[in-house]
Amino acid sequence: MHLTISRASLLKQVQRCQGVVEKRSTKPILCNLLLRAEGQCLEIVGTDLQMTISASVETDIIKPGETTVSAQKLFEIIKELDINQVVELKVEENFLVIKSGRSRFRLSIMDAKDYPGIPDDDTDITFELDGKELAQMILGTAFAISDDETRKYLTGALFETYENQSFRVVTTDSHRLALKEVFLNSEQENIKCIVPKKTVIEMRKIAEEQDGILRLSLGSRQVRLQCGFYTLSSKVIDAVFPSYADVVPLQNPHQADVYCKKFDQSLRRIMIVANEVTHDVCLTVSTNCLKVVAHNTDQEQAEELVEADVDGVDLVIGFNGRYLRDVLNVIDTEKVRIQFHNELSPILLTTTDGGGSKYVVMPIRI
């Protein structure tokens, strides 16, 4: 294998693929990236066996071939090279030689035949979606994915399609729930799969870079994303996601519309004196305002009034302030609508423009 490539193009693709690779593995080759030069294209592949990312870039291939090399070392070297110099990659005996300007490196390689490579497509449906839209759906829900490995079904995001042409991303950690929905241009089968958190994060990074349409494929065993120069495939979590529809409140008679930024700023200030473990705050809903109160075991206390358009009766309810702030930080409208029922019932937060975002936060006893 022998080729020349711009430093910027190589760095971007290596950076994306090496993020998947484990830094340490019982199989040394899984710490490597696969480099395959063929035609006028360099393909770079990274995998941890759960998820695989492939990135392609057009370049000048002098001699086709393939090899694998340490992902971390290759990335660190390319990152430090002169941005104005062309990079030359060449396999010589059992080494990959990297040349750029006056710099020369020689890295050990492993046989590409032993690399897992890209898994075959094992999905059931495929649909198109705007890249920025998918990125926003993931950004608006990923914070509620659980880290509790004893409940594996909560450690990923539910990707779900309906015959009514809608696609949803749903996450929950049992204390809160996040849901974002968009409508597609074509009818789809009813498909559900739980996508691991690591895969969800990598999907968002790729989707954020896209200015156009991407292809998303879902199945009972695999999820696949194709856009631009990238192909990402991942196994899904073999579990059943909770019946989240039963958790979303449908009959909350009272509501308050409040400015997201002002509410978040108030919570940030009030939580300075809140309990450092539970982060509990108390909301008092009254005419034209919300009163936010927090205290701690040292008998310190803070309270603040936040202007709001309130429709309903006076109500006092406690929450983990951090959970409320997580929602406010992903709401993309100026105001948020908070719907209440009583002191012991979960609240529903939505955007005031009627968009496809729903957030449920469970109350706590203060």
KEKE-3310 file (N, C-alpha, C; in steps of 0.2 Angstrom, whole numbers, plus 5000, padded with zeros to 4 digits):
npx = (5004:5003:5001:4996:4990:4980:4983:4972:4961:4964:4966:4953:4945:4952:4951:4937:4935:4944:4938:4929:4936:4943:4954:4961:4962:4958:4961:4973:4973:4961:4963:4967:4966:4959:4966:4962:4967:4961:4957:4954:4952:4953:4949:4944:4943:4935:4932:4924:4919:4906:4901:4904:4913:4915:4925:4927:4938:4943:4958:4976:4981:4995:4999:4989:4982:4981:4981:4983:4984:4990:4977:4977:4990:4992:4982:4987:4999:4996:4988:4998:5005:5012:5000:5000:5006:5008:5003:5011:5008:5015:5017:5030:5038:5035:5030:5021:5025:5026:5026:5029:5033:5047:5046:5046:5039:5038:5028:5022:5013:4998:4992:4979:4970:4966:4957:4941:4932:4919:4902:4889:4874:4861:4848:4830:4821:4823:4825:4825:4832:4834:4850:4853:4842:4841:4852:4848:4837:4843:4852:4842:4837:4847:4852:4845:4847:4851:4864:4864:4870:4864:4851:4849:4841:4838:4850:4851:4845:4828:4824:4811:4799:4783:4768:4761:4769:4779:4794:4802:4813:4817:4820:4825:4828:4821:4818:4816:4809:4812:4807:4807:4800:4798:4790:4790:4793:4788:4778:4781:4785:4781:4793:4805:4819:4833:4846:4863:4871:4884:4884:4873:4879:4890:4882:4876:4887:4891:4880:4878:4888:4883:4875:4864:4853:4852:4853:4845:4844:4835:4833:4830:4841:4851:4857:4859:4868:4870:4879:4886:4903:4903:4899:4890:4888:4879:4877:4861:4853:4848:4834:4819:4811:4804:4786:4783:4773:4763:4768:4768:4760:4743:4732:4734:4729:4733:4744:4760:4768:4784:4799:4813:4827:4827:4821:4830:4842:4838:4836:4850:4856:4849:4852:4864:4864:4857:4854:4868:4868:4855:4850:4838:4824:4811:4796:4784:4769:4760:4749:4754:4768:4782:4789:4805:4813:4826:4835:4847:4856:4863:4854:4854:4847:4838:4829:4818:4809:4801:4795:4780:4767:4753:4741:4729:4728:4735:4750:4762:4777:4790:4807:4821:4833:4843:4838:4827:4835:4842:4832:4828:4840:4840:4828:4822:4815:4809:4801:4795:4782:4775:4766:4755:4748:4745:4753:4760:4761:4769:4777:4774:4784:4784:4787:4782:4777:4771:4778:4787:4792:4793:4794:4796:4796:4799:4792:4798:4798:4798)
npy = (4994:5011:5028:5046:5059:5073:5082:5087:5080:5067:5067:5071:5059:5049:5053:5052:5038:5032:5035:5025:5014:5003:5008:4999:4981:4964:4958:4963:4968:4974:4986:4993:5003:4999:5001:5003:5004:5007:5008:5025:5028:5029:5019:5019:5010:5007:4998:4990:4978:4979:4990:4998:5009:5016:5026:5035:5042:5052:5050:5050:5036:5026:5013:5000:4992:4985:4987:4986:4997:5005:5014:5025:5029:5033:5043:5053:5056:5061:5072:5081:5084:5096:5107:5111:5102:5088:5071:5056:5039:5023:5006:4996:4982:4976:4987:5003:5017:5034:5049:5067:5082:5087:5077:5060:5044:5027:5014:4999:4986:4976:4961:4963:4954:4948:4957:4962:4969:4977:4973:4963:4970:4969:4974:4979:4989:5004:5022:5039:5054:5070:5076:5086:5086:5073:5074:5084:5077:5067:5074:5080:5070:5061:5064:5058:5044:5029:5024:5013:4997:4986:4986:4984:4987:5000:5007:5012:5021:5021:5018:5020:5017:5021:5016:5027:5035:5041:5044:5040:5045:5039:5040:5035:5035:5030:5040:5051:5055:5056:5062:5063:5067:5065:5067:5057:5055:5044:5029:5017:5001:4995:4996:4993:4996:4995:5006:5006:5017:5022:5021:5029:5042:5043:5043:5055:5064:5061:5065:5078:5084:5084:5091:5088:5074:5059:5041:5030:5014:5002:4987:4971:4966:4975:4992:5005:5018:5028:5041:5054:5052:5042:5026:5019:5005:4995:4983:4980:4983:4968:4967:4972:4987:4998:5001:5015:5024:5023:5031:5044:5059:5062:5069:5082:5095:5108:5122:5130:5143:5147:5156:5148:5151:5160:5153:5142:5149:5154:5141:5137:5146:5144:5131:5131:5131:5119:5102:5092:5079:5075:5086:5093:5103:5115:5119:5131:5134:5148:5162:5170:5167:5157:5150:5146:5136:5131:5121:5116:5104:5112:5122:5132:5142:5146:5156:5161:5171:5167:5174:5169:5162:5157:5144:5138:5130:5134:5126:5115:5107:5095:5093:5085:5096:5096:5087:5095:5105:5099:5096:5109:5114:5108:5111:5119:5131:5147:5148:5136:5124:5119:5106:5102:5090:5086:5086:5074:5068:5065:5078:5086:5092:5102:5110:5126:5128:5118:5107:5091:5086:5079:5079:5070:5072:5065:5068:5072:5069:5082)
npz = (5000:4996:4996:4994:5003:5009:5024:5031:5027:5030:5044:5049:5045:5052:5065:5067:5066:5075:5087:5090:5093:5105:5119:5126:5124:5124:5113:5103:5089:5089:5094:5083:5067:5052:5036:5020:5003:4988:4971:4968:4981:4999:5012:5029:5043:5059:5074:5088:5089:5094:5088:5072:5062:5046:5035:5021:5009:4995:4986:4981:4975:4975:4975:4977:4992:5009:5027:5045:5059:5074:5081:5090:5090:5077:5075:5084:5079:5066:5070:5075:5064:5051:5045:5032:5024:5013:5017:5016:5015:5017:5016:5021:5022:5038:5043:5044:5036:5038:5031:5031:5025:5034:5043:5049:5052:5059:5061:5069:5061:5058:5051:5039:5036:5048:5053:5059:5051:5041:5046:5038:5031:5041:5043:5044:5039:5029:5029:5024:5032:5038:5041:5051:5058:5064:5072:5081:5087:5094:5102:5110:5118:5123:5136:5145:5145:5154:5165:5172:5173:5177:5173:5158:5147:5149:5145:5133:5118:5113:5096:5085:5073:5065:5057:5054:5048:5056:5066:5081:5095:5110:5127:5144:5162:5172:5181:5174:5158:5140:5124:5107:5091:5074:5057:5043:5026:5020:5022:5035:5042:5058:5069:5082:5091:5102:5104:5108:5120:5117:5103:5099:5103:5094:5082:5083:5082:5069:5061:5064:5056:5044:5030:5023:5017:5026:5027:5037:5044:5052:5063:5070:5075:5072:5069:5057:5049:5036:5027:5018:5018:5027:5035:5047:5058:5070:5083:5091:5108:5116:5122:5130:5128:5141:5143:5138:5135:5144:5154:5151:5155:5152:5156:5162:5171:5174:5170:5166:5157:5154:5153:5146:5147:5158:5168:5169:5173:5186:5193:5192:5201:5213:5216:5221:5235:5237:5242:5240:5235:5232:5225:5227:5224:5227:5220:5219:5213:5208:5205:5191:5193:5197:5211:5217:5228:5239:5251:5263:5274:5283:5286:5277:5265:5249:5239:5225:5213:5198:5183:5176:5165:5171:5172:5182:5198:5215:5219:5226:5223:5223:5216:5208:5205:5195:5185:5180:5174:5165:5155:5151:5145:5133:5127:5112:5110:5115:5126:5138:5141:5156:5163:5175:5188:5201:5218:5218:5206:5190:5180:5164:5152:5138:5121:5117:5105:5100:5095:5092:5104:5120:5138:5153:5170:5186:5202:5218:5236:5247)
capx = (5000:5006:4997:4997:4983:4980:4983:4966:4956:4966:4964:4945:4942:4955:4948:4930:4935:4947:4934:4926:4941:4945:4961:4964:4958:4962:4963:4977:4971:4955:4966:4970:4962:4960:4967:4962:4968:4959:4955:4956:4949:4956:4944:4947:4938:4937:4927:4925:4915:4899:4900:4909:4912:4919:4925:4931:4941:4946:4965:4980:4983:5001:4999:4983:4984:4978:4985:4980:4989:4987:4972:4979:4996:4991:4978:4991:5004:4993:4986:5003:5009:5011:4993:5001:5010:5004:5005:5012:5008:5018:5019:5037:5039:5030:5029:5018:5029:5022:5031:5026:5038:5053:5044:5045:5037:5037:5023:5021:5007:4996:4989:4972:4966:4963:4953:4934:4929:4912:4897:4884:4868:4856:4842:4824:4819:4828:4821:4829:4830:4838:4855:4853:4836:4843:4856:4844:4833:4848:4854:4837:4835:4853:4854:4840:4849:4853:4871:4864:4871:4859:4845:4852:4836:4838:4856:4851:4839:4823:4822:4804:4795:4776:4765:4758:4775:4783:4800:4803:4818:4814:4825:4822:4832:4816:4817:4813:4809:4813:4804:4806:4796:4797:4786:4794:4790:4785:4775:4786:4783:4782:4800:4808:4826:4837:4852:4867:4872:4890:4882:4869:4883:4893:4878:4875:4893:4891:4874:4879:4892:4879:4870:4859:4849:4856:4849:4845:4841:4833:4831:4829:4848:4857:4855:4864:4868:4874:4878:4892:4909:4903:4894:4890:4883:4880:4872:4856:4853:4843:4830:4812:4810:4798:4780:4784:4767:4759:4771:4767:4753:4738:4727:4737:4724:4736:4750:4763:4773:4790:4805:4818:4833:4827:4820:4837:4847:4836:4838:4857:4858:4846:4855:4870:4863:4853:4857:4873:4867:4848:4849:4831:4821:4804:4792:4777:4765:4755:4747:4759:4775:4784:4794:4809:4816:4831:4839:4851:4856:4866:4849:4855:4841:4838:4822:4818:4803:4802:4789:4777:4760:4750:4734:4728:4727:4741:4753:4769:4779:4797:4810:4828:4834:4847:4834:4824:4840:4844:4827:4828:4845:4839:4822:4825:4810:4810:4797:4793:4776:4775:4759:4755:4742:4746:4760:4763:4761:4774:4775:4775:4786:4784:4788:4775:4775:4767:4783:4786:4796:4789:4799:4792:4800:4795:4792:4801:4795:4803)
capy = (5000:5017:5034:5052:5062:5079:5081:5089:5075:5061:5069:5071:5053:5045:5056:5050:5031:5030:5036:5019:5009:5003:5010:4993:4976:4957:4956:4968:4970:4979:4993:4996:5005:4996:5006:5000:5008:5004:5013:5031:5029:5026:5018:5018:5006:5006:4994:4987:4972:4981:4996:4998:5015:5016:5032:5035:5049:5051:5052:5048:5029:5024:5006:4998:4987:4986:4985:4989:5001:5008:5020:5030:5032:5036:5049:5057:5058:5065:5078:5085:5086:5102:5107:5113:5097:5082:5065:5050:5033:5018:5000:4994:4976:4975:4994:5008:5023:5040:5055:5073:5087:5084:5072:5053:5039:5020:5011:4992:4985:4969:4958:4966:4948:4946:4962:4960:4973:4979:4968:4963:4973:4965:4978:4977:4995:5010:5028:5045:5059:5076:5075:5090:5084:5067:5076:5087:5072:5063:5079:5082:5064:5057:5065:5053:5037:5027:5021:5007:4991:4980:4987:4985:4990:5008:5010:5014:5025:5017:5020:5017:5019:5019:5016:5033:5039:5045:5041:5043:5043:5039:5038:5035:5032:5029:5046:5056:5052:5061:5059:5067:5063:5068:5064:5055:5056:5038:5025:5012:4996:4997:4993:4995:4993:4999:5008:5008:5024:5024:5021:5035:5048:5043:5045:5062:5067:5061:5068:5085:5086:5083:5097:5085:5069:5053:5035:5026:5008:4999:4980:4968:4964:4980:4998:5006:5025:5030:5048:5057:5047:5037:5021:5016:4999:4993:4979:4983:4979:4963:4968:4975:4994:4999:5004:5022:5028:5023:5036:5051:5061:5064:5074:5087:5101:5115:5123:5136:5144:5151:5157:5143:5154:5163:5148:5139:5153:5154:5135:5137:5150:5141:5125:5132:5129:5113:5096:5091:5073:5074:5092:5094:5110:5115:5124:5134:5137:5152:5167:5174:5166:5151:5152:5141:5136:5126:5122:5110:5102:5117:5126:5137:5142:5151:5156:5166:5171:5167:5176:5163:5163:5151:5142:5133:5131:5134:5119:5115:5101:5095:5090:5085:5102:5094:5084:5100:5109:5095:5097:5116:5115:5105:5114:5124:5136:5153:5146:5129:5123:5114:5104:5098:5087:5087:5086:5067:5066:5068:5084:5085:5098:5102:5116:5130:5129:5112:5103:5084:5085:5078:5077:5069:5072:5062:5072:5069:5072:5087)
capz = (5000:4995:4994:4997:5005:5012:5031:5034:5025:5034:5051:5050:5045:5057:5071:5068:5067:5081:5093:5092:5095:5112:5120:5128:5122:5125:5106:5101:5083:5090:5095:5077:5062:5045:5031:5013:4998:4982:4966:4970:4988:5005:5017:5036:5047:5066:5077:5095:5088:5095:5083:5067:5058:5040:5032:5014:5006:4988:4987:4975:4977:4970:4975:4982:4997:5015:5033:5051:5063:5080:5080:5094:5088:5070:5076:5088:5074:5061:5073:5076:5058:5048:5042:5025:5021:5011:5020:5012:5019:5013:5019:5020:5026:5043:5046:5040:5036:5038:5029:5029:5026:5037:5048:5046:5057:5057:5065:5068:5058:5059:5045:5038:5036:5054:5056:5059:5045:5041:5046:5033:5032:5044:5045:5041:5035:5028:5027:5024:5037:5037:5046:5057:5062:5068:5077:5086:5091:5099:5107:5115:5122:5126:5143:5150:5145:5161:5166:5176:5169:5179:5169:5151:5143:5149:5144:5126:5116:5108:5090:5084:5068:5065:5051:5052:5045:5061:5069:5088:5099:5117:5132:5151:5167:5177:5185:5169:5151:5135:5118:5101:5086:5067:5052:5038:5019:5017:5027:5037:5046:5065:5071:5088:5093:5107:5101:5114:5121:5113:5096:5099:5103:5088:5077:5083:5079:5061:5059:5065:5051:5037:5028:5019:5019:5028:5027:5043:5044:5058:5063:5077:5077:5069:5066:5052:5047:5030:5025:5016:5017:5033:5036:5054:5059:5077:5086:5096:5114:5115:5128:5129:5131:5145:5139:5140:5134:5151:5159:5148:5157:5146:5158:5167:5170:5176:5166:5167:5152:5157:5148:5147:5150:5165:5173:5170:5177:5193:5196:5193:5207:5219:5218:5225:5242:5237:5244:5235:5233:5229:5221:5227:5224:5228:5216:5221:5207:5210:5200:5187:5194:5200:5217:5217:5234:5240:5257:5265:5281:5287:5287:5272:5261:5244:5235:5219:5209:5191:5180:5172:5163:5175:5172:5187:5206:5218:5219:5229:5221:5223:5210:5207:5200:5189:5180:5176:5170:5159:5150:5149:5141:5126:5124:5107:5110:5120:5132:5139:5144:5161:5164:5182:5190:5208:5221:5218:5199:5186:5176:5157:5149:5130:5119:5117:5098:5098:5092:5093:5110:5127:5143:5159:5176:5192:5208:5224:5242:5250)
cpx = (5004:5002:4999:4991:4985:4980:4976:4961:4958:4964:4957:4943:4945:4952:4941:4930:4938:4943:4930:4930:4943:4952:4965:4959:4962:4964:4967:4975:4965:4957:4968:4964:4964:4961:4967:4962:4966:4956:4958:4953:4953:4950:4947:4941:4940:4931:4929:4921:4907:4896:4905:4908:4917:4919:4929:4933:4944:4954:4969:4983:4989:5001:4994:4986:4980:4982:4981:4986:4986:4983:4975:4985:4996:4987:4983:4997:5001:4991:4992:5007:5007:5004:4994:5005:5006:5007:5006:5012:5010:5019:5025:5038:5034:5029:5025:5023:5025:5027:5026:5031:5044:5052:5044:5044:5037:5034:5023:5014:5005:4992:4981:4968:4963:4959:4946:4931:4922:4907:4892:4878:4863:4850:4836:4821:4824:4823:4826:4827:4836:4844:4855:4847:4837:4847:4853:4839:4837:4850:4848:4834:4841:4854:4850:4842:4853:4860:4870:4864:4866:4852:4847:4847:4835:4845:4857:4845:4835:4822:4816:4801:4788:4773:4762:4764:4779:4789:4801:4810:4816:4820:4822:4827:4827:4814:4814:4813:4809:4811:4804:4804:4797:4793:4791:4790:4787:4783:4780:4782:4784:4788:4802:4815:4829:4844:4857:4869:4878:4888:4878:4874:4887:4889:4877:4881:4893:4886:4875:4884:4889:4875:4865:4855:4854:4851:4850:4841:4840:4831:4831:4836:4853:4853:4861:4863:4873:4873:4885:4897:4908:4897:4895:4885:4884:4875:4867:4856:4847:4839:4823:4812:4804:4792:4779:4777:4762:4762:4770:4760:4749:4733:4730:4733:4727:4743:4753:4768:4778:4795:4810:4824:4833:4825:4827:4842:4845:4837:4845:4859:4855:4849:4861:4870:4859:4857:4862:4872:4860:4846:4841:4829:4814:4801:4785:4774:4760:4753:4753:4766:4776:4789:4798:4813:4821:4834:4843:4852:4859:4861:4850:4849:4841:4831:4822:4812:4804:4795:4786:4769:4756:4743:4732:4728:4734:4744:4760:4771:4787:4800:4818:4830:4838:4843:4830:4829:4842:4839:4828:4834:4845:4832:4825:4820:4812:4807:4796:4787:4776:4768:4759:4748:4741:4753:4764:4764:4767:4772:4777:4778:4786:4786:4782:4773:4772:4772:4783:4791:4792:4795:4794:4797:4796:4797:4796:4798:4800:4801)
cpy = (5006:5023:5040:5055:5069:5078:5082:5083:5068:5062:5068:5064:5048:5047:5052:5042:5029:5031:5030:5014:5009:5004:5003:4987:4969:4955:4963:4972:4975:4985:4997:4999:5001:5001:5002:5005:5005:5009:5020:5033:5026:5025:5016:5015:5006:5002:4992:4981:4974:4986:4996:5005:5014:5023:5032:5042:5047:5054:5049:5041:5027:5017:5004:4993:4989:4984:4988:4992:5004:5014:5026:5033:5036:5043:5054:5060:5063:5072:5083:5087:5093:5102:5108:5108:5091:5076:5060:5044:5027:5012:4997:4988:4975:4982:4998:5014:5029:5046:5061:5079:5084:5078:5065:5048:5032:5017:5003:4991:4977:4967:4960:4960:4946:4952:4961:4963:4975:4974:4969:4967:4968:4969:4976:4983:5000:5016:5034:5050:5064:5075:5079:5088:5078:5069:5080:5082:5068:5068:5080:5076:5060:5058:5060:5046:5035:5024:5015:5001:4985:4981:4989:4988:4997:5011:5012:5019:5020:5021:5017:5021:5017:5019:5022:5038:5043:5040:5044:5040:5044:5036:5039:5032:5030:5035:5052:5052:5058:5058:5065:5064:5068:5064:5063:5056:5050:5034:5019:5007:4998:4993:4997:4992:4998:5000:5010:5015:5027:5025:5028:5042:5048:5045:5052:5066:5067:5065:5076:5088:5087:5089:5094:5079:5063:5047:5031:5020:5005:4991:4977:4966:4970:4986:5001:5014:5026:5037:5050:5051:5042:5032:5018:5011:4997:4988:4983:4979:4974:4963:4971:4982:4995:5002:5011:5026:5028:5029:5043:5054:5064:5069:5078:5094:5108:5115:5129:5137:5149:5151:5152:5146:5156:5158:5144:5143:5153:5147:5134:5140:5147:5135:5125:5130:5123:5107:5094:5084:5072:5080:5094:5101:5110:5120:5125:5137:5141:5157:5171:5172:5159:5153:5145:5142:5130:5127:5116:5109:5107:5123:5133:5137:5148:5151:5162:5165:5171:5169:5170:5165:5156:5150:5137:5135:5132:5127:5120:5108:5101:5091:5089:5091:5101:5091:5090:5104:5105:5096:5104:5117:5112:5107:5120:5129:5141:5151:5138:5129:5117:5112:5100:5095:5088:5086:5079:5064:5069:5074:5082:5092:5097:5109:5120:5131:5122:5107:5096:5082:5084:5076:5076:5068:5070:5067:5069:5072:5076:5087)
cpz = (5000:4993:4997:4998:5009:5020:5034:5033:5029:5041:5053:5050:5050:5064:5072:5070:5073:5087:5095:5095:5102:5113:5122:5126:5123:5118:5103:5094:5083:5092:5089:5072:5056:5040:5024:5008:4991:4977:4967:4977:4994:5010:5024:5040:5055:5069:5084:5095:5090:5090:5078:5063:5052:5037:5026:5012:5000:4989:4981:4978:4972:4970:4980:4987:5004:5021:5039:5055:5069:5079:5084:5092:5081:5071:5079:5083:5069:5064:5074:5070:5055:5044:5034:5021:5019:5015:5016:5017:5014:5018:5017:5025:5031:5047:5041:5041:5034:5036:5028:5031:5028:5042:5045:5052:5054:5062:5064:5065:5059:5053:5045:5038:5042:5057:5055:5052:5046:5041:5040:5035:5035:5047:5041:5037:5034:5026:5028:5029:5036:5043:5052:5061:5067:5074:5083:5090:5096:5104:5113:5119:5126:5133:5147:5149:5152:5160:5170:5172:5171:5176:5161:5147:5143:5147:5136:5124:5112:5102:5087:5078:5068:5058:5049:5050:5050:5064:5076:5090:5106:5122:5139:5156:5173:5181:5180:5162:5146:5128:5113:5095:5080:5063:5046:5031:5016:5023:5028:5041:5053:5067:5077:5089:5098:5105:5107:5114:5117:5106:5095:5099:5097:5082:5077:5080:5072:5058:5059:5059:5044:5036:5024:5022:5021:5027:5034:5042:5051:5058:5070:5080:5076:5068:5062:5050:5041:5028:5023:5015:5023:5032:5043:5055:5067:5079:5091:5102:5114:5122:5125:5132:5135:5141:5142:5139:5140:5156:5157:5151:5151:5149:5164:5167:5171:5172:5168:5161:5155:5152:5151:5151:5157:5170:5175:5175:5185:5196:5197:5200:5213:5221:5221:5232:5243:5240:5238:5232:5229:5224:5221:5228:5225:5224:5218:5215:5209:5204:5197:5189:5197:5205:5217:5224:5235:5247:5258:5272:5286:5288:5283:5268:5255:5241:5230:5215:5202:5188:5175:5170:5166:5174:5176:5194:5209:5220:5222:5227:5221:5218:5211:5202:5194:5184:5176:5172:5164:5153:5147:5144:5134:5123:5119:5106:5115:5126:5132:5143:5149:5163:5171:5183:5197:5211:5220:5211:5195:5182:5169:5155:5141:5128:5117:5109:5095:5094:5094:5099:5116:5132:5150:5165:5182:5198:5213:5230:5245:5258)
residu = (MET:HIS:LEU:THR:ILE:SER:ARG:ALA:SER:LEU:LEU:LYS:GLN:VAL:GLN:ARG:CYS:GLN:GLY:VAL:VAL:GLU:LYS:ARG:SER:THR:LYS:PRO:ILE:LEU:CYS:ASN:LEU:LEU:LEU:ARG:ALA:GLU:GLY:GLN:CYS:LEU:GLU:ILE:VAL:GLY:THR:ASP:LEU:GLN:MET:THR:ILE:SER:ALA:SER:VAL:GLU:THR:ASP:ILE:ILE:LYS:PRO:GLY:GLU:THR:THR:VAL:SER:ALA:GLN:LYS:LEU:PHE:GLU:ILE:ILE:LYS:GLU:LEU:ASP:ILE:ASN:GLN:VAL:VAL:GLU:LEU:LYS:VAL:GLU:GLU:ASN:PHE:LEU:VAL:ILE:LYS:SER:GLY:ARG:SER:ARG:PHE:ARG:LEU:SER:ILE:MET:ASP:ALA:LYS:ASP:TYR:PRO:GLY:ILE:PRO:ASP:ASP:ASP:THR:ASP:ILE:THR:PHE:GLU:LEU:ASP:GLY:LYS:GLU:LEU:ALA:GLN:MET:ILE:LEU:GLY:THR:ALA:PHE:ALA:ILE:SER:ASP:ASP:GLU:THR:ARG:LYS:TYR:LEU:THR:GLY:ALA:LEU:PHE:GLU:THR:TYR:GLU:ASN:GLN:SER:PHE:ARG:VAL:VAL:THR:THR:ASP:SER:HIS:ARG:LEU:ALA:LEU:LYS:GLU:VAL:PHE:LEU:ASN:SER:GLU:GLN:GLU:ASN:ILE:LYS:CYS:ILE:VAL:PRO:LYS:LYS:THR:VAL:ILE:GLU:MET:ARG:LYS:ILE:ALA:GLU:GLU:GLN:ASP:GLY:ILE:LEU:ARG:LEU:SER:LEU:GLY:SER:ARG:GLN:VAL:ARG:LEU:GLN:CYS:GLY:PHE:TYR:THR:LEU:SER:SER:LYS:VAL:ILE:ASP:ALA:VAL:PHE:PRO:SER:TYR:ALA:ASP:VAL:VAL:PRO:LEU:GLN:ASN:PRO:HIS:GLN:ALA:ASP:VAL:TYR:CYS:LYS:LYS:PHE:ASP:GLN:SER:LEU:ARG:ARG:ILE:MET:ILE:VAL:ALA:ASN:GLU:VAL:THR:HIS:ASP:VAL:CYS:LEU:THR:VAL:SER:THR:ASN:CYS:LEU:LYS:VAL:VAL:ALA:HIS:ASN:THR:ASP:GLN:GLU:GLN:ALA:GLU:GLU:LEU:VAL:GLU:ALA:ASP:VAL:ASP:GLY:VAL:ASP:LEU:VAL:ILE:GLY:PHE:ASN:GLY:ARG:TYR:LEU:ARG:ASP:VAL:LEU:ASN:VAL:ILE:ASP:THR:GLU:LYS:VAL:ARG:ILE:GLN:PHE:HIS:ASN:GLU:LEU:SER:PRO:ILE:LEU:LEU:THR:THR:THR:ASP:GLY:GLY:GLY:SER:LYS:TYR:VAL:VAL:MET:PRO:ILE:ARG:ILE)
# end
